[in-house]
């Protein structure tokens, strides 16, 4: 599985290279700027890319902009954002294009190699890997908008867990609910958001995020 890394800090970039190689990935590139990232994404077409948000030359949002530009040219190109920051505007745009293969993790909340490697593989396979804090901020920014405001507190908890990529069974364990109760909450959420139910966890996450994007 080929991986492209975009990270401006040498020690972290080198550490990611060694970590991924130790888990069987092939690192096809390790770059430290937005222009290099965009070039690598378009030329190498990696199975997954690990992208920092703030890269040279301006250290603002070059990483996300490069990722968005690449996915415009290559829909569904898998991108895992690894950052210290939640850039809400660009995150919504990246997450809501409906193509799959997207993740957003916060550097200070990656607690072990297994967690990180699992997220990389999930995104490479077309799934999602979302940090709960990222989802919470995206939902909070829409909290006063209808029909999200129509959700009950429990439905909002279920929605947040769905957006993390959790199955009904996983949500059941996390929230101490029966699977039938989770299924009922999920059906209510889809109904209130005007979304067709789906058994595909990744597709339903992207549908919810796409809906949030349409409300901005």
C-alpha positions, 0 to 999 in steps of 0.5 A: 500500500503506497503512502505519501506524507506531507509534514513540515517538521522533520522529526515527525515526518521521518517518524511517520516514514519509519512507523508506516514502513514498519507496518508494511506500507510503502512510503512513495514520498515525504514532502514538506510544502503545499506545492510539493504535496499537490504535485505528489498527489497528482503524479503518484496517485498514492493509495493514501496520503497523510497531510498536515493542514499548515505547510509552507510557504505560508503555514496557513492551510496549504495542506488542505487546499492541496488535498481539495485541489487533488480530489477535484482532479482525482475524485475519491483520492484518499486523504488522512489529515493529521493536524493540531488544528480543526480548520472547519471551513476546509474540513467541511468542504473536504469531508462533504464531497461524497467521494469517501476515503477521508480522515481527520485526526488531531496530532495530540489525540493519537495515542498509539501506533495501532490506532493510527495505522488502523485509521490509515488503512481505513481511509486507504480502503475508502472509509472514514477516520474522524477524531470525535473532537473534529466532529464535535466542532463541525456539529457545534458550528451547525447547532442552531441551524434547522433541522439539526436543532430538531434532534434530541440530545441522544440523537445528537450523540448517536449522530456524532458517533455515526460521523466517527465511522462507528457501526450501530453495534459500536454505538450501542456499546459506547452509549450503553443502548440496545442495538434496536434503540440505536437503529431507532435513533438512526432512523429518526436522524435520517428522517429529520435530516431528510436523508435516505437510510443506508447500511453502509457506514461510510456512505451514511457518514459522508451523507451527514457531512454533506448535509452539514456542508449544504447548511453552511 
